[in-house]
Amino acid sequence: FRPVKIGRKHKSHRQELQSSKPWRESEKGRKGNNKNNHKGKGRWNRMGQDQSAPMVDENTPTQTLESRTLESVAKYIQDGRAQNIVVMVGAGISTSAGIPDFRSPDTGLYANLSRLNLPHAEAVFEISYFRNNPHPFYTLAQELYPGKYRPTITHSFIALLHQKGLLLKLFTQNIDCLEREAGLPGHKIIEAHGSFANQCCIDCKHPYPKDLMDIAIKEKSVPHCITEECDGLVKPEIVFFGEQLPSAFFDNRRLPAEADLCIVMGTSLSVQPFAALPHICAEHTPRVLVNSEQVGGIGSRTDDVLLLGDCDGGVKKLAEALGWLEELEELWETTALPPSENSAVGEQPIAKTRDEILQEEIDKITKDVEESLKLDKAQYSWLESHIENRLARAQDESTEDNLPDFSNGTPTGTTPTASTSNPSLEEKDSAGEGLGHVFPHLEKKPSL
């Protein structure tokens, strides 16, 4: 993790950005894309232009923040000036959970699909290929399906923003549902590329029950529409190549203009129309990039802050500057579930709810109390048995000692003395009735 000063030295990046196509080029041919569709079309058509803008000079003063630093961002939030934070994320926030991204060489998802015998890697997410052969997708879906991976601390950071009432909306490119697993409610999430959260028939769009989808994923079977007149193929509402993005994305795509802080994490910002979202923010709105590299023209405005490095390290630094680190770690711990005895080595623990955590604590306390009671009962039984045995032995020995001697025909003594009728403590001890067995270290004192 390393904060970066923004200056003129990033010439190679400027040249790379200048070669990118503007937003309106990527939107050509989109259904319904006409002048009457968008209110304020001028800004909409221009919003790809600052992707090719040069990096701001490090001597240029800021408009909103005190400086382009992590500490200034933290102070901006602490001062209550960031009440509507928009977060935009990509696959980079989930890689530390063990989920592979799509395009990384050798380790990416597309690079490891050869075993599915596809015509090309992307075919597994092509709707036309899915209609003809849905089996490769359902083989892959078993590895990506929610419940197998634990949210990262970055996911928990977004949930913490929501808990503090600061999150306006999360825009995510991810289909893994880890934001939901971290505790973020669905109404706060715009899943730009869909997700495993819902599923429906690809023909009639009738919803498909989640419990039946869980079974299909587990068995690697292909589910079909539950309506008798349709029987079409069913798939999760993940956006395949050849499908439109969810309507929720287009309904909320102008929301960044209302934000007073934008945080972008773990994305290359290379896929449109998602890549255009940071540029909808107002010019004076601070934008924070937490990413392995500088992307998307972030750094070209006066209040852009770059925190280059892995996402988990970046959010920890930000949380520490905010005084939230302990709270963040506690929240993240609630997503953890100790692995079972049967879990495979290296398998990620499954997320658990707070109710499950509370129930585990209750069960643990109950078990401890029961074990304690069992121990106390066993000790009491042993002690009772021990005392009974000692008393029985003492009585037998005392009876033998007090029998009269008839060896000469008559008893040796006819009148008991005081010592025989009321033996001393020493005599009791010798007969097994004293405390010698409890305090064997005490020496017997000679009688006076």
C-alpha positions as CSV (number, residue, x, y, z in Angstrom):
1,F,0.0,0.0,0.0
2,R,1.5,3.4,-1.0
3,P,-0.1,6.8,-1.3
4,V,0.8,8.5,-4.5
5,K,1.4,12.1,-5.2
6,I,-0.3,13.3,-8.4
7,G,1.9,15.2,-10.8
8,R,2.9,15.6,-14.5
9,K,5.2,12.6,-14.6
10,H,2.6,10.1,-15.6
11,K,3.0,10.8,-19.3
12,S,2.7,7.1,-20.4
13,H,-0.6,6.8,-18.7
14,R,-1.9,9.9,-20.4
15,Q,-0.9,8.5,-23.7
16,E,-2.7,5.3,-22.9
17,L,-5.9,7.1,-21.8
18,Q,-5.9,9.3,-24.9
19,S,-6.3,6.2,-27.1
20,S,-9.5,5.1,-25.3
21,K,-12.8,5.7,-26.9
22,P,-15.2,8.2,-25.4
23,W,-18.4,7.1,-23.8
24,R,-20.6,8.0,-26.7
25,E,-18.7,5.6,-29.0
26,S,-19.3,2.7,-26.7
27,E,-23.0,3.5,-26.6
28,K,-23.5,3.6,-30.3
29,G,-26.2,1.2,-31.4
30,R,-27.6,0.8,-27.9
31,K,-31.3,0.2,-28.1
32,G,-33.3,3.4,-27.3
33,N,-30.2,5.6,-27.4
34,N,-31.5,8.9,-28.9
35,K,-31.6,12.5,-28.0
36,N,-34.9,12.3,-26.3
37,N,-33.9,9.5,-23.9
38,H,-31.6,11.5,-21.6
39,K,-32.3,14.6,-19.8
40,G,-29.2,16.8,-19.8
41,K,-27.8,14.9,-22.7
42,G,-24.9,17.3,-23.1
43,R,-23.1,16.2,-19.9
44,W,-24.0,12.5,-20.6
45,N,-22.4,12.6,-24.0
46,R,-19.3,14.4,-22.6
47,M,-18.6,12.3,-19.6
48,G,-15.9,10.1,-21.2
49,Q,-13.7,13.1,-22.2
50,D,-11.8,13.4,-18.9
51,Q,-10.6,9.9,-19.2
52,S,-8.0,11.3,-21.6
53,A,-7.3,14.4,-19.4
54,P,-3.7,14.9,-18.2
55,M,-2.8,14.2,-14.5
56,V,-3.2,17.2,-12.3
57,D,0.0,19.1,-11.5
58,E,1.1,18.4,-7.9
59,N,1.3,22.1,-7.3
60,T,-2.3,22.7,-8.3
61,P,-4.4,23.7,-5.2
62,T,-7.4,21.5,-4.2
63,Q,-11.0,22.8,-4.3
64,T,-12.6,20.6,-1.5
65,L,-9.9,18.7,0.4
66,E,-7.1,20.3,2.4
67,S,-4.7,18.3,0.4
68,R,-4.6,15.2,-1.8
69,T,-3.7,12.8,1.0
70,L,-5.3,10.0,3.0
71,E,-5.4,12.1,6.1
72,S,-7.3,14.8,4.3
73,V,-9.9,12.3,3.1
74,A,-10.3,11.0,6.7
75,K,-10.7,14.5,8.1
76,Y,-13.3,15.3,5.3
77,I,-15.4,12.4,6.5
78,Q,-14.8,13.0,10.2
79,D,-16.0,16.7,9.8
80,G,-19.3,15.4,8.5
81,R,-18.8,16.7,5.0
82,A,-19.2,13.3,3.4
83,Q,-22.8,12.3,4.0
84,N,-23.5,10.7,0.6
85,I,-20.7,8.4,-0.4
86,V,-20.8,6.4,-3.7
87,V,-18.6,3.4,-3.9
88,M,-17.6,1.6,-7.2
89,V,-15.9,-1.7,-7.1
90,G,-14.6,-4.5,-9.3
91,A,-13.1,-8.0,-9.0
92,G,-10.0,-6.7,-7.2
93,I,-11.9,-6.5,-3.9
94,S,-12.7,-10.2,-4.0
95,T,-9.4,-11.8,-5.1
96,S,-8.2,-12.0,-1.5
97,A,-11.3,-14.1,-0.7
98,G,-9.9,-16.7,-3.1
99,I,-12.2,-15.8,-6.0
100,P,-10.2,-15.5,-9.3
101,D,-10.7,-12.5,-11.5
102,F,-11.6,-13.0,-15.1
103,R,-8.7,-11.7,-17.2
104,S,-5.4,-12.2,-15.2
105,P,-3.0,-14.3,-17.3
106,D,-2.5,-17.9,-16.0
107,T,-4.6,-17.3,-12.8
108,G,-7.7,-15.6,-14.2
109,L,-11.0,-17.4,-14.7
110,Y,-10.8,-17.4,-18.5
111,A,-7.3,-18.8,-18.4
112,N,-8.6,-21.9,-16.5
113,L,-11.6,-22.9,-18.5
114,S,-9.9,-25.2,-20.9
115,R,-11.2,-28.3,-19.1
116,L,-14.7,-27.3,-20.1
117,N,-13.9,-27.8,-23.8
118,L,-15.3,-24.4,-24.8
119,P,-14.8,-23.0,-28.3
120,H,-13.3,-20.0,-26.5
121,A,-13.2,-19.0,-22.8
122,E,-15.8,-16.3,-23.0
123,A,-18.3,-18.7,-24.5
124,V,-19.3,-19.8,-21.0
125,F,-20.9,-16.4,-20.5
126,E,-22.4,-16.0,-24.0
127,I,-26.2,-16.3,-24.1
128,S,-26.2,-17.9,-27.5
129,Y,-23.8,-20.6,-26.4
130,F,-25.7,-21.1,-23.1
131,R,-29.0,-21.8,-25.1
132,N,-27.2,-24.6,-26.9
133,N,-25.1,-26.0,-24.1
134,P,-25.8,-24.7,-20.6
135,H,-23.7,-27.5,-18.9
136,P,-20.3,-25.7,-18.8
137,F,-21.8,-22.7,-17.1
138,Y,-23.4,-24.9,-14.3
139,T,-20.1,-26.7,-13.9
140,L,-18.4,-23.3,-13.4
141,A,-21.2,-21.9,-11.3
142,Q,-20.6,-24.5,-8.6
143,E,-17.2,-22.9,-8.0
144,L,-18.5,-19.3,-7.9
145,Y,-21.8,-19.8,-6.1
146,P,-22.4,-17.7,-2.9
147,G,-21.7,-19.4,0.4
148,K,-18.3,-20.9,-0.5
149,Y,-16.2,-17.8,0.1
150,R,-15.9,-15.3,3.0
151,P,-16.2,-11.6,2.3
152,T,-13.0,-9.6,2.6
153,I,-12.4,-6.8,5.0
154,T,-13.0,-4.4,2.0
155,H,-16.5,-5.8,1.8
156,S,-17.0,-5.2,5.5
157,F,-15.7,-1.6,5.1
158,I,-18.5,-0.9,2.6
159,A,-21.0,-2.4,5.1
160,L,-19.5,-0.2,7.8
161,L,-20.1,2.9,5.7
162,H,-23.8,1.8,5.4
163,Q,-24.0,1.2,9.2
164,K,-22.8,4.7,9.8
165,G,-25.4,6.1,7.4
166,L,-22.8,7.4,5.0
167,L,-23.4,5.1,2.0
168,L,-25.5,6.5,-0.8
169,K,-25.1,3.6,-3.2
170,L,-22.6,0.8,-4.1
171,F,-22.0,0.1,-7.8
172,T,-20.4,-3.3,-8.3
173,Q,-19.2,-5.2,-11.3
174,N,-19.0,-8.4,-9.2
175,I,-21.4,-11.3,-9.4
176,D,-20.3,-13.1,-6.2
177,C,-22.8,-11.5,-3.8
178,L,-20.0,-11.0,-1.2
179,E,-21.3,-7.4,-0.6
180,R,-24.6,-9.0,0.6
181,E,-22.7,-11.7,2.6
182,A,-20.9,-8.8,4.4
183,G,-24.3,-7.4,5.5
184,L,-25.1,-4.8,2.9
185,P,-28.8,-4.8,2.1
186,G,-29.9,-5.3,-1.5
187,H,-31.5,-1.9,-1.9
188,K,-28.1,-0.2,-1.4
189,I,-26.4,-2.3,-4.2
190,I,-26.5,-1.8,-8.0
191,E,-25.1,-5.0,-9.5
192,A,-24.1,-3.6,-12.9
193,H,-23.4,-7.1,-14.3
194,G,-26.1,-8.9,-12.4
195,S,-25.3,-11.6,-9.7
196,F,-26.3,-14.9,-8.3
197,A,-28.8,-13.2,-6.0
198,N,-31.8,-13.9,-8.3
199,Q,-32.6,-16.3,-11.1
200,C,-35.2,-16.5,-13.8
201,C,-36.2,-18.2,-17.1
202,I,-34.3,-16.8,-20.0
203,D,-37.4,-16.9,-22.2
204,C,-40.5,-15.9,-20.2
205,K,-38.4,-14.2,-17.3
206,H,-40.5,-16.0,-14.7
207,P,-38.6,-16.1,-11.3
208,Y,-37.1,-19.4,-10.2
209,P,-37.1,-20.4,-6.5
210,K,-33.7,-20.1,-4.8
211,D,-34.0,-23.4,-3.0
212,L,-34.3,-25.2,-6.3
213,M,-31.4,-23.2,-7.7
214,D,-29.3,-24.3,-4.8
215,I,-30.0,-27.9,-5.6
216,A,-29.3,-27.4,-9.3
217,I,-25.9,-25.8,-8.5
218,K,-25.0,-28.5,-6.0
219,E,-25.8,-31.3,-8.4
220,K,-24.5,-29.5,-11.5
221,S,-27.9,-30.0,-13.2
222,V,-29.6,-27.6,-15.5
223,P,-32.9,-26.2,-14.2
224,H,-35.9,-25.4,-16.4
225,C,-38.7,-23.0,-16.0
226,I,-41.4,-24.1,-13.5
227,T,-44.3,-22.9,-15.7
228,E,-45.7,-25.8,-17.6
229,E,-46.3,-23.8,-20.8
230,C,-42.7,-22.6,-21.0
231,D,-40.0,-25.1,-19.7
232,G,-37.3,-22.7,-20.9
233,L,-33.7,-22.7,-19.5
234,V,-33.1,-21.0,-16.2
235,K,-30.0,-19.1,-15.2
236,P,-28.9,-16.7,-12.5
237,E,-29.5,-13.1,-13.4
238,I,-25.9,-12.6,-14.4
239,V,-25.4,-10.4,-17.5
240,F,-24.1,-12.6,-20.3
241,F,-22.5,-11.3,-23.4
242,G,-25.4,-10.5,-25.7
243,E,-27.7,-9.3,-22.9
244,Q,-28.6,-5.8,-21.7
245,L,-27.4,-4.5,-18.4
246,P,-30.0,-4.5,-15.6
247,S,-32.5,-1.6,-15.8
248,A,-31.5,-0.7,-12.2
249,F,-28.1,0.3,-13.5
250,F,-29.5,2.8,-16.0
251,D,-32.1,4.0,-13.5
252,N,-29.3,5.0,-11.1
253,R,-26.3,5.8,-13.4
254,R,-26.6,9.5,-12.7
255,L,-26.5,9.0,-8.9
256,P,-22.8,9.8,-8.6
257,A,-23.6,13.4,-9.5
258,E,-25.3,13.6,-6.1
259,A,-22.3,12.2,-4.1
260,D,-20.0,14.3,-1.9
261,L,-17.3,11.5,-2.0
262,C,-16.5,8.8,-4.5
263,I,-14.5,5.7,-3.6
264,V,-13.3,3.4,-6.4
265,M,-11.7,0.1,-5.5
266,G,-10.4,-3.0,-7.2
267,T,-11.4,-2.3,-10.8
268,S,-9.5,-1.6,-14.1
269,L,-12.3,0.7,-15.2
270,S,-11.9,-0.7,-18.7
271,V,-15.5,-2.0,-19.3
272,Q,-18.2,0.4,-20.4
273,P,-20.6,1.7,-19.4
274,F,-19.4,1.0,-15.8
275,A,-16.1,2.8,-16.5
276,A,-17.9,6.1,-17.1
277,L,-19.4,6.3,-13.6
278,P,-16.6,8.1,-11.8
279,H,-16.7,10.8,-14.4
280,I,-20.3,11.7,-13.5
281,C,-19.2,13.0,-10.2
282,A,-19.1,16.8,-9.9
283,E,-15.7,18.4,-10.5
284,H,-15.3,19.5,-6.9
285,T,-16.3,16.0,-5.5
286,P,-13.2,14.2,-4.1
287,R,-12.5,10.8,-5.7
288,V,-10.4,8.2,-3.9
289,L,-8.9,5.3,-5.9
290,V,-7.9,2.3,-3.9
291,N,-6.3,0.0,-6.5
292,S,-3.2,-1.8,-7.5
293,E,-2.6,0.7,-10.3
294,Q,-3.8,4.1,-11.4
295,V,-6.8,3.7,-13.8
296,G,-9.6,5.5,-15.5
297,G,-8.3,9.0,-15.5
298,I,-8.6,9.3,-11.7
299,G,-5.9,11.7,-10.7
300,S,-6.8,14.2,-13.4
301,R,-8.9,16.4,-11.0
302,T,-7.8,18.6,-8.2
303,D,-9.4,16.5,-5.4
304,D,-8.4,13.0,-6.6
305,V,-6.5,10.9,-4.1
306,L,-4.6,7.7,-5.2
307,L,-4.0,4.9,-2.7
308,L,-2.1,2.4,-4.8
309,G,-1.8,-1.1,-3.4
310,D,-4.1,-4.0,-2.5
311,C,-7.6,-3.1,-1.5
312,D,-7.6,-4.7,1.9
313,G,-4.5,-2.8,2.9
314,G,-5.9,0.5,1.6
315,V,-9.2,0.3,3.5
316,K,-7.3,-0.6,6.7
317,K,-5.2,2.5,6.3
318,L,-8.3,4.6,5.7
319,A,-10.1,3.0,8.6
320,E,-7.2,3.6,10.9
321,A,-7.0,7.3,9.9
322,L,-10.7,7.5,10.6
323,G,-10.4,5.8,14.0
324,W,-12.6,2.9,12.8
325,L,-10.0,0.1,12.5
326,E,-11.1,-1.8,15.6
327,E,-14.7,-1.5,14.7
328,L,-14.0,-2.6,11.2
329,E,-12.1,-5.7,12.3
330,E,-14.9,-6.6,14.7
331,L,-17.5,-6.3,11.9
332,W,-15.3,-8.4,9.6
333,E,-15.0,-11.1,12.3
334,T,-18.8,-11.6,12.2
335,T,-18.5,-12.9,8.7
336,A,-16.1,-15.7,9.7
337,L,-17.2,-19.3,10.5
338,P,-14.6,-21.7,11.9
339,P,-14.0,-24.5,9.4
340,S,-15.6,-27.8,10.1
341,E,-13.7,-31.0,10.7
342,N,-14.7,-32.2,7.2
343,S,-13.7,-29.0,5.4
344,A,-10.9,-29.3,2.9
345,V,-7.5,-27.7,3.6
346,G,-7.4,-24.1,2.4
347,E,-11.2,-24.0,2.0
348,Q,-12.6,-20.6,2.8
349,P,-14.9,-20.5,5.9
350,I,-18.6,-19.8,5.2
351,A,-20.0,-16.5,6.4
352,K,-22.3,-16.6,9.4
353,T,-25.0,-14.3,10.7
354,R,-25.0,-12.5,14.0
355,D,-27.8,-14.7,15.3
356,E,-25.7,-17.7,14.5
357,I,-22.8,-16.2,16.4
358,L,-25.0,-15.5,19.4
359,Q,-26.4,-19.0,19.4
360,E,-22.9,-20.4,19.3
361,E,-22.0,-18.4,22.4
362,I,-25.1,-19.6,24.2
363,D,-24.4,-23.2,23.3
364,K,-20.8,-22.8,24.5
365,I,-21.9,-21.4,27.8
366,T,-24.5,-24.1,28.3
367,K,-22.0,-26.8,27.5
368,D,-19.5,-25.3,30.0
369,V,-22.1,-25.2,32.7
370,E,-23.2,-28.8,32.0
371,E,-19.6,-29.9,32.2
372,S,-19.1,-28.1,35.4
373,L,-22.2,-29.7,37.0
374,K,-21.1,-33.1,35.8
375,L,-17.7,-32.6,37.4
376,D,-19.2,-31.4,40.7
377,K,-21.5,-34.3,40.8
378,A,-18.7,-36.8,40.2
379,Q,-16.6,-35.2,42.9
380,Y,-19.5,-35.4,45.4
381,S,-20.1,-39.0,44.5
382,W,-16.5,-39.9,45.0
383,L,-16.3,-38.0,48.4
384,E,-19.5,-39.6,49.7
385,S,-18.2,-43.1,48.7
386,H,-14.8,-42.4,50.3
387,I,-16.3,-41.3,53.6
388,E,-18.6,-44.3,53.8
389,N,-15.7,-46.7,53.1
390,R,-13.6,-45.0,55.8
391,L,-16.4,-45.1,58.4
392,A,-17.1,-48.8,57.7
393,R,-13.5,-49.7,58.1
394,A,-13.2,-47.7,61.3
395,Q,-16.2,-49.5,62.8
396,D,-14.8,-52.9,61.9
397,E,-11.4,-52.1,63.5
398,S,-13.1,-50.6,66.6
399,T,-15.2,-53.7,67.1
400,E,-12.2,-56.0,66.9
401,D,-10.2,-54.0,69.5
402,N,-13.0,-54.0,72.1
403,L,-13.7,-57.7,72.1
404,P,-13.1,-59.3,75.7
405,D,-10.2,-61.7,76.0
406,F,-11.6,-65.2,77.1
407,S,-8.2,-67.0,76.7
408,N,-8.1,-67.6,80.5
409,G,-11.8,-68.3,80.8
410,T,-12.7,-64.9,82.1
411,P,-12.6,-61.4,80.6
412,T,-9.4,-59.5,81.3
413,G,-11.2,-56.5,82.5
414,T,-14.8,-56.0,83.6
415,T,-15.0,-52.2,84.0
416,P,-14.3,-49.9,81.1
417,T,-11.9,-47.1,81.8
418,A,-12.4,-43.5,80.7
419,S,-9.9,-44.1,77.9
420,T,-11.8,-47.0,76.5
421,S,-15.2,-45.5,76.8
422,N,-14.1,-42.1,75.4
423,P,-10.9,-42.7,73.3
424,S,-8.6,-39.8,72.7
425,L,-8.0,-38.1,69.3
426,E,-4.8,-40.0,69.0
427,E,-6.5,-43.3,69.6
428,K,-9.2,-42.4,67.2
429,D,-6.5,-41.6,64.6
430,S,-4.9,-45.0,65.2
431,A,-8.2,-46.7,64.8
432,G,-8.8,-44.9,61.5
433,E,-11.3,-42.4,62.9
434,G,-9.0,-39.4,63.2
435,L,-7.6,-36.9,60.7
436,G,-4.3,-38.5,60.1
437,H,-5.3,-39.6,56.7
438,V,-6.1,-36.0,55.8
439,F,-3.0,-34.4,57.5
440,P,-0.4,-37.2,57.4
441,H,2.4,-34.6,58.0
442,L,1.3,-33.8,61.6
443,E,3.3,-35.7,64.1
444,K,1.7,-37.2,67.2
445,K,2.4,-35.3,70.4
446,P,3.4,-37.3,73.5
447,S,0.8,-37.1,76.2
448,L,1.6,-35.3,79.4
